[in-house]
Amino acid sequence: MKKALTIAGSDSGGGAGIQADLKTFQELEVFGMSALTAVTAQNTLGVHAVYPMTAEAVAKQMEAIGDDIGADAVKTGMLFNAEIIEAVSEKLKLYQWENVVVDPVMIAKGGASLLKREAISAMKKYLLPLSKVITPNIPEAEVLTGMTIRTFEDKKEAAKRLFELGVKNIVIKGGHDEDASASIDLLFDGKEFYTFTAKRIDTKNTHGTGCTFSAVITAELAKGFSVYEAVLKAKDFIQAAIENQLEIGQGHGPTNHWAYRKKELAKS
């Protein structure tokens, strides 16, 4: 049984964060575990309040997993502040976890800030060099690199800059592409560029897409697949999750975490 640990915030609405990660791990037959970084009062209309854990509380949760169960892959989501980022980085090194996927969660779908500004430098200094994969969207990649991303060539340059920060594999997601017809994710492994293209779906129900996408990569790495194979699965999984809408809530609704499994069952 392969095991995956998510270090992230709780979304009371169930569409993103810890809840989305654990649902995704379950769908991909990986045993999911969690270290909670914050509790959010959140629904499809937005984030109404954030209650962060202490850095010590996050570290203790990671110790509980590391000292007993272990993890084949780890992902980080909402880390909120520099103290938590440093604590998480220390434990990742202590347990020598190498399949680390960093989803640099900064802003919620409704615009609420989920990462303090001063924590960005801590992320670049402590966490990114420990990661095997980082999965920023375009606005997050812009913050991390200090550059504006408008074209495909801009994406490639941003990926190179992130690689220079010590990240082994960079996936810059295409959800914010200006191209209205397609979403193109770009993977850079330090040598080669790979693209993953899917038809853009006109919908407001995309809450938790980033969490889910990175959780798929984490689950697949835990199972021993390559980064390329993991990203390919993540692209297919999230496309199915967006296409088969649940229509939950009045705002940005969640994606459908069981859509990929149903699609695969229908083929067989």
C-alpha positions in Angstrom: 0.0 0.0 0.0 1.5 3.3 -1.1 1.1 6.3 1.2 0.8 10.0 0.5 0.9 12.9 3.0 -0.7 16.2 2.3 0.4 19.3 4.3 -2.2 21.9 3.7 -5.2 23.9 5.0 -8.7 22.6 5.6 -11.5 23.8 3.3 -14.8 23.5 5.2 -16.6 23.5 1.8 -14.8 20.3 0.8 -13.7 21.5 -2.6 -10.0 22.3 -2.1 -7.2 21.8 0.5 -6.9 18.8 2.7 -10.3 17.6 1.7 -9.6 17.7 -2.1 -6.2 16.0 -1.6 -7.6 13.1 0.5 -10.4 12.5 -2.0 -7.9 12.4 -4.8 -5.6 10.0 -3.0 -8.5 7.7 -2.4 -9.7 7.8 -6.0 -6.1 6.8 -7.1 -5.9 4.0 -4.5 -3.2 5.6 -2.4 -3.5 5.8 1.4 -3.9 9.5 2.4 -2.6 11.2 5.5 -2.6 14.8 6.5 -0.8 17.5 8.5 -3.1 20.5 8.9 -1.6 24.0 8.5 -4.8 26.1 8.9 -8.5 25.9 9.3 -10.5 28.0 6.9 -14.1 29.0 7.0 -14.8 28.7 3.3 -17.5 27.9 0.8 -18.0 28.4 -3.0 -18.5 32.1 -2.4 -15.1 32.6 -0.8 -12.8 32.4 2.2 -14.5 34.0 5.2 -11.8 33.4 7.9 -8.4 31.7 8.3 -7.2 30.2 11.5 -3.5 29.1 11.2 -2.0 26.3 13.2 1.3 27.0 15.0 4.5 25.9 13.3 5.0 23.5 16.2 1.6 21.9 15.7 2.4 21.3 12.0 5.8 19.9 12.8 4.3 17.5 15.4 1.8 16.2 12.9 4.6 15.5 10.4 6.6 13.8 13.2 3.7 11.5 14.0 3.6 10.3 10.4 7.4 10.2 9.9 8.1 8.2 13.1 5.5 5.6 12.5 3.8 5.3 9.1 6.2 7.0 6.7 5.2 8.5 3.3 6.0 7.5 -0.3 5.3 11.0 -1.5 4.4 14.4 0.1 2.6 17.4 -1.1 2.3 20.9 0.3 -0.5 23.3 -0.3 -1.5 26.3 1.8 1.4 27.0 4.2 0.3 30.5 5.2 3.4 31.9 6.8 7.2 31.7 7.0 7.3 29.9 10.3 5.3 27.0 9.0 7.3 26.9 5.8 10.6 26.6 7.8 9.1 23.9 10.1 7.8 21.9 7.2 11.2 22.2 5.3 13.1 20.9 8.4 10.9 17.8 8.7 11.1 17.1 5.0 14.9 17.0 5.4 14.7 15.0 8.7 12.7 12.2 7.1 14.5 12.4 3.8 11.3 12.6 1.8 12.2 13.0 -1.8 8.9 12.8 -3.7 7.9 16.3 -2.6 5.3 18.2 -4.7 4.9 21.9 -3.9 1.6 23.6 -4.9 2.6 27.2 -4.0 -0.9 28.2 -2.9 -1.1 32.0 -2.6 -4.6 33.2 -3.5 -8.0 31.6 -3.3 -10.4 31.5 -6.3 -12.4 34.4 -4.7 -9.2 36.5 -4.3 -8.4 35.9 -0.6 -4.7 35.8 0.3 -3.6 32.3 1.6 0.1 33.1 1.9 1.6 36.1 3.7 3.8 38.2 1.5 6.9 37.8 3.7 6.5 34.0 3.4 7.3 34.0 -0.3 11.1 34.5 0.3 11.0 31.6 2.8 9.3 29.4 0.3 12.0 30.2 -2.3 14.9 29.7 0.2 13.8 26.7 2.3 11.1 24.7 0.5 11.6 24.9 -3.3 15.1 23.4 -3.2 13.6 20.3 -1.5 10.9 19.8 -4.1 10.8 17.3 -6.9 7.9 19.1 -8.6 6.4 22.5 -8.3 2.9 23.3 -9.8 2.3 27.1 -9.9 -0.4 28.7 -12.0 0.6 31.7 -14.0 0.0 34.4 -11.3 2.0 32.3 -8.8 4.8 31.8 -11.2 4.9 35.5 -11.8 5.3 36.1 -8.0 8.0 33.5 -7.6 10.0 34.7 -10.6 9.3 38.4 -10.6 8.4 38.5 -14.2 5.3 39.0 -16.3 4.0 35.9 -18.2 2.0 36.5 -21.3 3.3 34.2 -24.0 4.4 30.6 -24.2 8.0 31.8 -24.4 7.4 33.7 -21.1 6.3 30.4 -19.6 9.5 28.7 -20.7 11.6 31.5 -19.2 9.7 31.4 -15.9 10.3 27.6 -15.8 14.0 28.1 -16.3 14.1 30.7 -13.5 12.3 28.3 -11.1 14.7 25.5 -12.0 17.6 27.9 -11.0 16.0 28.1 -7.5 16.7 24.3 -7.1 13.4 22.8 -8.3 13.9 19.6 -10.2 10.7 19.7 -12.3 8.4 22.7 -13.0 4.8 22.5 -14.1 3.4 25.9 -15.0 -0.3 25.3 -15.4 -2.3 26.8 -18.2 -5.6 27.7 -16.5 -4.8 31.4 -16.8 -3.7 31.3 -20.4 -5.0 34.1 -22.6 -5.9 31.4 -25.2 -9.6 31.0 -24.9 -9.7 27.6 -26.6 -7.2 25.5 -24.8 -5.3 25.1 -21.5 -1.7 24.2 -22.0 0.4 23.0 -19.1 4.2 23.2 -19.5 6.6 20.8 -17.8 10.3 21.5 -17.7 12.8 19.0 -16.2 15.9 21.1 -16.5 16.6 19.8 -20.0 13.4 19.3 -22.0 10.1 21.0 -22.3 6.8 19.0 -22.5 3.3 20.3 -23.1 -0.1 18.9 -22.0 -3.0 20.4 -23.9 -6.7 20.1 -23.1 -9.8 21.9 -24.4 -10.8 24.8 -22.1 -14.2 24.3 -20.4 -16.3 27.4 -20.0 -17.3 27.0 -16.3 -17.2 28.7 -13.0 -16.9 25.4 -11.2 -13.1 25.2 -10.8 -12.6 25.4 -7.1 -9.8 23.2 -5.9 -8.4 22.4 -9.4 -4.9 23.3 -8.4 -5.0 21.2 -5.2 -6.5 18.2 -7.0 -4.0 18.5 -9.9 -1.0 18.4 -7.6 -2.5 15.7 -5.5 -2.7 13.4 -8.5 0.9 14.0 -9.2 1.7 13.2 -5.6 -0.3 9.9 -5.7 1.3 8.8 -9.0 4.8 9.6 -7.7 4.0 7.5 -4.6 3.1 4.6 -6.8 6.5 4.9 -8.6 5.5 6.6 -11.8 7.8 9.1 -13.5 7.1 12.9 -13.3 6.0 12.9 -16.9 3.6 10.0 -16.4 2.3 11.7 -13.2 1.6 15.0 -14.9 -0.1 13.2 -17.8 -2.4 11.5 -15.4 -3.1 14.7 -13.5 -4.1 16.5 -16.8 -6.5 13.7 -17.7 -7.9 13.5 -14.1 -8.5 17.2 -13.8 -10.0 17.5 -17.2 -12.6 14.9 -16.4 -13.2 16.5 -13.0 -14.0 19.9 -14.7 -16.0 18.5 -17.6 -18.4 16.5 -15.3 -19.7 19.3 -13.2 -21.4 18.9 -9.8 -23.1 22.3 -9.7 -22.6 22.7 -5.9 -23.0 26.1 -4.2 -23.7 29.6 -5.5 -20.2 30.6 -6.4 -17.1 28.8 -7.7 -18.2 25.2 -7.3 -15.9 22.2 -6.7 -14.7 19.8 -9.3 -15.9 16.2 -9.6 -13.3 14.0 -7.9 -14.8 10.7 -9.0 -15.3 11.6 -12.7 -12.0 10.2 -13.8 -12.7 6.8 -12.2 -16.1 6.7 -13.7 -14.7 7.5 -17.1 -12.1 4.8 -16.9 -14.7 2.2 -15.7 -16.9 3.1 -18.7 -14.1 2.2 -21.0 -13.7 -1.3 -19.6 
